[in-house]
Amino acid sequence: MLEKKLLGKNWKSTKKIIKTYALALASLCVVLLLGAAGHASPAGGGETPLLGVDEGWAWPVIVIPPPEGWDGPLGESVKYGLRMAEREISRQREGIRGSEVTFMFSTIGEISELRARMNTWKGMNAGIVISFAGQELNEVLKSLCVQSGPCVIFAGGEDIAVKDPSTGMPYRYLFALDLPYFARANALSEYASAKGAEMAAIITDQLSPKLAKGAEENVRLLRGRGIDAFSMFVPAMTIYQFNAQVQTAESSGASVIASWLDSMSTLSIWRTTSMNRNGTVIHYPGSAHKFLLDAEGLILVDKDGTLKINEEGKRALTSKGLDMFAKSTPDIVTTAKAYALGKWTISAYVNAVSPDAPSLSLALSRVTGIPLLDETFSIDPRTNRPESRQYGVLRVQNRRFVPVGRVEVRSVETVE
């Protein structure tokens, strides 16, 4: 109090200088710790929150780790990207109306811990949670936050429904960086149309609701692009030869067969068409498993495919990170996605009228110009996902997955 009296009317400016130096010192500590534990004060599990959170001038954003935790390459890459976004805003003299956003890396290990942790996070007034967790934990997280918050951004979110099926509108507090899984049907349909396909056959397992729904979407979207398309249903778990289905497809004039089956069944379909030598192309919506490298000419879509080959964008982000931290990231694509999530989150705090969950929810749904390498995207409030994402198209060629194109998919045109 004596110092305050002596300084008189200059006390406020002096206090601001002290705060600036404190932030600079905290940033230096982050750099020193980045290569080891990443952040010195992860939220939950008994750890003490950061001083700024305790004093009310820092807004906590909880980050849930990937399944392998924070110590592996994936966890380190996530921290790196989020710290880049945080560092940029902390360098601004006034921050966000005199406050800061700080990412707090949770050490949560078991799903059973999540409910207790959520109470702790709400007690800290955390308005946003970013989750890199697996499907099971994410579903529990969704159930805890869907009605009253905090807001949750799923770093993936392909298999998480962020829309209310009863209304067709997104849940207020749920967001995702990826488009829904069934956007793969949009990507494959667009590619088939671009390649001039006139007829396509879709093979699926009607006992798998997910695969059957994807096949149904694929047929609908192909027909919407003027391509004749029809489905064939098989019990994929009990059938190992697809001679009859391939013969039906090829005799009907189909130049494309889309396999909405498991990868082994897809490989079996490819073997049959390759022996027939009719030039039929197999489309597959699943992941690029190594044993599919035998399937010469197989077409897949990859939601991160354009990021992986974006050398210019990767170089620019790598250079920015080196300038900040004097060390590189283990995985630049993961870092790019984490950085995008950080920018999305910080933009919401900048634009929100209040740092509470309802205000942040509205702000999150309206963020524009989010950088993802040298691309940018905006959020569609009709889906609470990016307005569009680019999918890379891969072809198996000489036992390699070779990029052969890209297609853009709009989130409002997808189903969950």
C-alpha positions in Angstrom: 0.0 0.0 0.0 2.9 2.4 0.7 4.2 1.9 -2.8 0.7 2.6 -4.2 0.5 5.8 -2.2 3.9 7.0 -3.3 3.2 6.3 -6.9 -0.2 8.1 -6.8 -1.9 8.3 -10.2 1.0 6.5 -11.9 0.1 3.3 -10.0 -2.1 1.9 -12.7 0.5 2.3 -15.4 3.2 0.8 -13.1 0.9 -2.1 -12.3 0.5 -2.7 -16.1 4.3 -2.7 -16.5 4.7 -5.2 -13.7 2.1 -7.4 -15.4 3.8 -7.2 -18.7 7.1 -8.3 -17.2 5.4 -11.1 -15.4 3.9 -12.3 -18.7 7.3 -12.1 -20.3 8.8 -14.2 -17.5 6.0 -16.7 -17.8 6.6 -17.0 -21.6 10.3 -17.6 -21.0 9.5 -20.4 -18.6 7.2 -21.9 -21.3 10.1 -22.0 -23.8 12.4 -23.6 -21.2 9.8 -26.2 -20.3 8.5 -26.9 -23.8 11.0 -29.6 -24.5 10.3 -31.4 -21.3 6.8 -31.3 -19.7 5.3 -28.7 -22.1 3.3 -26.8 -19.5 4.2 -26.6 -15.9 0.6 -26.5 -14.6 -1.8 -29.0 -16.3 -5.3 -28.7 -15.1 -6.9 -31.3 -12.9 -5.5 -34.2 -10.9 -4.6 -31.9 -7.9 -2.3 -29.5 -9.9 -2.4 -25.9 -8.9 -3.9 -23.6 -11.6 -1.7 -20.8 -13.1 -1.3 -17.6 -11.1 -3.2 -15.6 -13.8 -6.2 -18.0 -13.5 -6.2 -17.6 -9.7 -6.0 -13.8 -10.0 -8.6 -13.6 -12.7 -6.6 -12.1 -15.6 -6.1 -15.3 -17.5 -8.9 -17.4 -19.0 -8.2 -21.2 -18.8 -8.7 -23.4 -21.8 -8.6 -27.1 -20.8 -6.8 -29.5 -23.3 -7.4 -33.2 -23.0 -4.5 -35.3 -24.3 -4.4 -37.8 -27.1 -4.7 -41.5 -26.0 -0.9 -41.9 -25.8 -0.6 -38.9 -23.4 1.5 -35.8 -23.6 5.0 -37.3 -23.6 4.9 -38.9 -27.1 5.5 -37.1 -30.4 1.7 -36.5 -30.9 1.3 -34.9 -27.5 4.4 -32.8 -28.0 3.2 -31.6 -31.4 -0.2 -30.6 -30.0 1.4 -28.6 -27.2 3.7 -26.9 -29.7 0.9 -25.7 -31.9 -1.2 -24.4 -29.1 1.7 -22.6 -27.5 2.4 -20.9 -30.8 -1.1 -19.5 -30.9 -0.9 -18.5 -27.2 2.5 -16.8 -27.6 1.1 -14.6 -30.5 -1.7 -13.2 -28.4 0.5 -12.8 -25.3 2.9 -10.6 -27.4 0.2 -8.1 -27.8 0.6 -5.4 -25.2 -3.1 -5.4 -24.0 -3.8 -9.1 -24.7 -7.5 -9.5 -24.9 -9.1 -6.5 -23.2 -6.3 -6.8 -20.6 -6.6 -10.6 -20.1 -4.9 -13.6 -21.5 -5.9 -17.1 -22.8 -3.9 -19.9 -21.3 -4.0 -23.5 -22.4 -3.9 -26.0 -19.5 -2.9 -29.5 -20.4 -4.9 -32.0 -18.4 -3.2 -35.1 -17.1 -6.5 -37.1 -17.1 -5.8 -40.8 -17.6 -9.1 -42.7 -16.9 -12.6 -42.0 -18.2 -13.8 -42.5 -14.6 -11.9 -39.3 -13.6 -13.7 -37.1 -16.1 -16.8 -36.1 -14.1 -14.7 -35.0 -11.1 -12.4 -33.1 -13.3 -15.3 -31.4 -15.0 -16.4 -30.0 -11.7 -12.9 -28.7 -11.1 -12.8 -27.1 -14.5 -16.1 -25.4 -14.1 -14.9 -24.1 -10.7 -12.0 -22.5 -12.6 -14.6 -20.9 -15.0 -13.1 -22.7 -17.9 -15.3 -21.9 -20.9 -13.7 -24.1 -23.5 -12.3 -27.6 -23.5 -10.3 -28.9 -26.5 -10.2 -32.7 -26.7 -7.6 -34.8 -28.5 -9.0 -37.9 -26.8 -10.3 -41.2 -28.2 -13.8 -42.0 -29.1 -14.9 -43.5 -25.8 -13.8 -40.5 -23.6 -15.1 -38.0 -26.1 -18.6 -39.6 -25.9 -18.5 -39.2 -22.1 -17.2 -35.6 -22.5 -20.1 -34.9 -24.9 -22.7 -36.2 -22.4 -21.3 -34.0 -19.6 -21.2 -30.7 -21.7 -23.9 -31.0 -24.2 -26.6 -29.2 -22.1 -24.8 -26.5 -20.2 -21.2 -26.4 -21.3 -18.4 -25.7 -21.2 -17.9 -25.6 -24.9 -16.1 -28.6 -26.4 -14.0 -28.5 -29.6 -13.2 -32.0 -30.7 -9.8 -32.0 -32.4 -11.0 -34.8 -34.7 -14.7 -35.3 -34.4 -15.4 -37.5 -37.5 -17.4 -40.0 -35.4 -18.9 -37.5 -32.9 -22.4 -36.2 -33.7 -22.4 -32.5 -32.9 -25.9 -32.1 -34.3 -29.2 -32.7 -32.5 -30.9 -35.4 -34.6 -34.3 -34.1 -33.4 -33.8 -30.6 -34.8 -31.0 -31.0 -37.4 -29.2 -28.1 -35.7 -25.9 -28.3 -33.9 -25.8 -28.6 -30.2 -25.0 -25.3 -28.7 -21.8 -26.3 -26.9 -20.3 -28.9 -29.3 -17.8 -28.2 -32.2 -15.4 -30.2 -34.3 -12.4 -29.5 -36.6 -13.1 -32.5 -38.9 -16.2 -33.0 -41.0 -18.4 -36.1 -40.2 -17.2 -39.5 -41.3 -19.8 -39.6 -44.0 -18.1 -36.7 -45.7 -16.0 -39.4 -47.3 -19.0 -40.3 -49.4 -19.1 -36.7 -50.6 -15.4 -36.8 -51.5 -15.6 -40.1 -53.4 -18.8 -39.0 -55.3 -17.2 -35.7 -56.3 -14.0 -37.5 -57.5 -16.1 -40.0 -59.5 -18.0 -37.2 -61.1 -14.7 -35.3 -61.9 -13.4 -38.5 -63.6 -16.4 -38.8 -65.8 -17.9 -42.0 -64.3 -21.3 -42.8 -65.7 -22.3 -45.8 -63.6 -21.1 -47.0 -60.2 -21.9 -50.0 -58.0 -21.7 -49.8 -54.2 -21.1 -52.9 -52.1 -21.8 -52.8 -48.4 -22.8 -54.8 -45.3 -26.4 -54.1 -44.3 -25.6 -55.5 -40.8 -23.2 -52.6 -40.2 -25.3 -49.4 -39.7 -22.3 -47.2 -40.2 -21.1 -48.8 -43.4 -24.6 -49.1 -44.8 -25.4 -45.5 -44.1 -22.2 -44.4 -45.9 -23.1 -46.6 -48.9 -26.6 -45.1 -48.9 -25.1 -41.5 -48.9 -22.6 -42.5 -51.7 -25.5 -43.7 -53.9 -27.5 -40.6 -53.2 -24.6 -38.2 -53.9 -23.6 -40.0 -57.1 -27.1 -39.9 -58.5 -27.3 -36.2 -57.6 -24.3 -35.7 -59.9 -26.0 -37.6 -62.7 -24.2 -40.9 -62.2 -26.3 -44.1 -62.3 -25.6 -45.9 -59.0 -26.9 -49.0 -57.3 -26.2 -50.9 -54.1 -25.5 -54.6 -53.4 -25.6 -55.9 -49.8 -23.4 -58.8 -48.5 -22.8 -60.3 -45.1 -19.2 -59.2 -45.1 -18.2 -61.2 -42.0 -19.2 -64.5 -43.6 -18.2 -63.9 -47.3 -14.7 -64.0 -48.6 -15.2 -64.1 -52.4 -17.0 -61.4 -54.3 -17.1 -62.9 -57.8 -20.9 -62.7 -58.1 -21.0 -59.1 -56.9 -18.2 -58.0 -59.2 -19.8 -59.8 -62.2 -23.1 -58.0 -61.5 -21.4 -54.7 -61.3 -19.3 -55.1 -64.4 -22.0 -56.6 -66.5 -24.2 -53.6 -65.7 -21.6 -51.3 -67.1 -20.2 -49.9 -63.8 -16.7 -48.5 -64.2 -16.4 -47.8 -60.4 -17.1 -50.1 -57.5 -17.2 -48.4 -54.1 -16.4 -50.8 -51.3 -18.2 -49.8 -48.0 -16.7 -52.8 -46.3 -13.7 -53.6 -44.2 -10.2 -53.4 -45.7 -9.8 -57.2 -46.2 -13.1 -57.5 -48.0 -12.0 -54.5 -50.2 -8.8 -56.2 -51.0 -10.7 -59.3 -52.1 -12.9 -57.2 -54.4 -9.9 -55.6 -55.9 -8.3 -59.0 -56.6 -11.4 -60.2 -58.4 -11.6 -57.1 -60.6 -7.8 -57.2 -61.3 -8.2 -60.8 -62.6 -11.1 -59.7 -64.8 -9.0 -57.0 -66.4 -12.0 -54.8 -67.3 -10.4 -51.6 -66.0 -12.9 -51.3 -63.1 -11.7 -48.8 -60.4 -12.2 -49.6 -56.7 -13.1 -46.7 -54.4 -12.6 -47.2 -50.7 -13.6 -44.7 -47.9 -11.4 -46.3 -45.2 -7.9 -45.6 -43.9 -4.7 -46.3 -45.9 -3.7 -49.6 -44.3 -0.3 -50.9 -45.5 -1.7 -54.2 -46.7 -3.8 -52.3 -49.2 -0.5 -51.4 -51.0 -1.0 -54.6 -53.1 -4.2 -53.1 -54.6 -2.7 -51.2 -57.5 -5.0 -48.5 -58.7 -7.2 -48.5 -55.6 -8.6 -45.0 -54.8 -8.9 -43.6 -51.3 -9.7 -40.3 -49.7 -7.6 -38.8 -46.9 -9.0 -36.0 -44.7 -5.5 -34.7 -44.0 -4.1 -35.6 -47.4 -3.8 -32.0 -48.6 -2.0 -31.0 -45.4 0.6 -33.7 -45.7 1.7 -32.6 -49.2 1.5 -28.8 -48.5 5.3 -28.3 -48.4 5.1 -24.5 -48.6 2.7 -24.2 -45.7 4.7 -26.7 -43.6 7.9 -24.7 -44.2 6.2 -21.4 -43.2 4.8 -22.8 -40.0 8.1 -24.6 -39.2 9.9 -21.3 -39.6 7.5 -19.5 -37.3 7.9 -22.1 -34.6 11.6 -22.0 -34.8 11.5 -18.2 -34.4 9.4 -18.6 -31.2 10.9 -21.7 -29.5 14.3 -22.4 -31.2 13.3 -26.0 -31.7 11.2 -27.9 -34.2 8.0 -29.9 -33.8 7.9 -33.7 -34.1 4.9 -33.7 -36.4 4.2 -30.5 -38.4 0.7 -31.6 -39.6 -0.5 -32.3 -36.0 1.0 -28.9 -34.9 -0.8 -27.2 -37.8 -4.1 -28.5 -36.7 -3.4 -27.7 -33.0 -2.4 -24.2 -34.0 -5.6 -23.8 -36.0 -7.6 -24.9 -32.9 -5.7 -22.4 -30.8 -6.4 -19.6 -33.2 -10.1 -20.6 -33.3 -10.3 -20.6 -29.5 -8.5 -17.3 -29.1 -10.6 -15.6 -31.7 -13.7 -16.7 -29.8 -12.5 -15.0 -26.7 -11.6 -11.9 -28.6 -15.1 -11.7 -30.0 -17.2 -12.9 -27.1 -19.0 -10.3 -25.0 -18.2 -12.4 -21.9 -15.9 -15.3 -21.1 -18.9 -17.6 -20.1 -19.9 -20.7 -22.1 -23.1 -19.2 -23.7 -21.2 -16.2 -25.0 -18.2 -18.3 -26.1 -20.5 -20.7 -27.9 -21.9 -18.0 -30.1 -18.5 -16.6 -30.8 -17.0 -20.0 -31.7 -19.7 -20.6 -34.3 -18.9 -17.3 -36.1 -15.1 -17.4 -36.3 -13.6 -16.7 -39.7 -10.2 -16.8 -41.3 -8.7 -19.6 -39.3 -5.3 -20.6 -40.7 -4.5 -24.2 -41.5 -1.0 -24.2 -43.1 -1.5 -21.8 -46.0 -5.3 -22.5 -46.2 -7.9 -20.7 -44.2 -11.4 -21.8 -43.1 -14.4 -20.3 -41.3 -16.9 -22.0 -39.1 -20.4 -22.7 -40.3 -23.0 -22.0 -37.5 -25.3 -24.5 -39.2 -22.9 -27.3 -38.5 -20.4 -26.0 -35.8 -17.7 -27.4 -38.1 -15.6 -25.7 -40.8 -17.6 -24.5 -43.7 -15.5 -26.8 -45.9 -12.4 -29.0 -45.8 -10.2 -30.3 -48.6 -9.8 -34.0 -48.9 -6.8 -35.5 -50.6 -7.3 -38.3 -53.2 -4.8 -41.1 -53.1 -4.1 -43.9 -55.6 -2.1 -47.0 -54.9 0.7 -46.9 -57.3 3.9 -49.1 -57.2 3.1 -50.0 -53.6 2.8 -46.3 -52.6 -0.2 -44.1 -51.7 0.3 -41.4 -54.3 -1.7 -38.1 -54.2 -3.6 -37.7 -57.4 -6.0 -34.8 -56.6 -8.1 -33.0 -54.1 -11.8 -32.4 -53.6 -13.5 -29.8 -51.4 -16.4 -30.9 -49.2 -18.8 -28.4 -47.6 -20.0 -29.4 -44.2 -23.6 -28.3 -44.7 -23.8 -30.9 -47.5 -22.8 -33.8 -45.2 -24.7 -36.0 -42.8 -23.7 -37.2 -39.4 
